[in-house]
Amino acid sequence: MKTLILLALSFGLAFIDPVPAKAGNRSEPDQLRKEIERMARHGNLKLSGTDTQEVTVHFQINARQELVIFETTGENAEACARVKEALNYKPVRFKQARQLTPYEVSIRFVNP
């Protein structure tokens, strides 16, 4: 009897979407990207080299609402290292982010 109940529950749970899609979920990465770009701008990140550099930041948000950067990718290794150094463990104000969910944001730096 117990196995039948457990089987029925597990079968029912297999078809339930744990996080229903919401219209607000699509804007999360955009809002996070804007906040991270703002943090990079206020951190006075001056990158030498070409006119335009793009760095992709792979991160999670911990329980203290801080960015935990585990990888930065881009064409310029120095730019990636400086972005990681400037943003790692910096607090974010964006409260809708899910903790320990991997995020990916691309930041474009344009030198004047």
N, C-alpha and C positions, 0 to 999 in steps of 0.2 A: 504494500500500500504506500509506504514512504517513497519507494523508488518510483512509483507511478506518479505521485504528486511532484517529486523533484524533476522527473522527466517532463511533465506538463509545464512546470514553471520555467525550466531551462529552454524549452521549445518556444514558449511565449516570449521570453526575454530576448531570444535570438532575433526576433523580428521587430523589436522596439528600438527606435533611433534614440540613443542616450542624450544627444545634444541636437535638438531640432534646429534646422536652419532658420536664422532670423535675418531680416534685412540689415540689422546693425552689425552683424558679423563680418560683412564684406568690407566695412569701413574701418575695422580694427587696424589692419596693417597700415592703412593710409594715415590714421591718427597717430599710430606709433612712429611711423616714418617721419612725420612732421615734428613730433616731439624730439626724436633723436637728432634730426637735422638742426633743430633749434639748440639742442645741447652742444652739438659739434660747433655751431657758429659761435656760441657764447664761450666755448672753450678755447677760442682763438686758434683753431687748428689752421696753421699756415702750411700748406703743402707745396714743396718745390717740384719743379718738373714741368710736364706738359700743361697745356691750357685747361684741359678737362680730365678729371680722374674720377673713376667710379669705384666705390668700395662696397662690397656686399657684406653685411654684418649678420652673422648667425648667432642668436642669443635666446635666452630664456629669462623669465622674470621670477625672482625668488620670493620667499614669504615676506621679506622686508621691502618689497616693491623696488628692487634694484635690478639693473641689467646685469646678467651674467653672460658675458660674451665667450663663446667657445671656439669661434672661428671668424676670421675676416678674410675675404678673398678679393682679388683685384689684380690689375696688371702691375702695379707698383708695390713692391714688398714693404718699402719704407712707409708708404701711405697706409697700408693695412696695419702695420705695427703701431703707428701713431694713433690711428682711430681706435684700435683696441685699448691702448694705454689710456686714452682720454675718456673713453666711455665705460670701461669695465667697472662694475659695482657702483655706478652712479644711480641715484634714485630717480624713478619716473613718477609722474603725477597721474598717468593714465591708469585708472582703477578698473577698467573693464577687462584688462588682460588676464588671461588664465595663467596661474602659476604653473611652472614647470612644463609649459607648452612651448615647443620650439617655434621660433619666429625667424623670419628672414626679411631684412630690409636693405635696399640699395640706396646709397647716398652718393650724389654726384657733387664733386667739388669743381668749381669753375674759377680759375685764377684770372684776375683782372688784366 
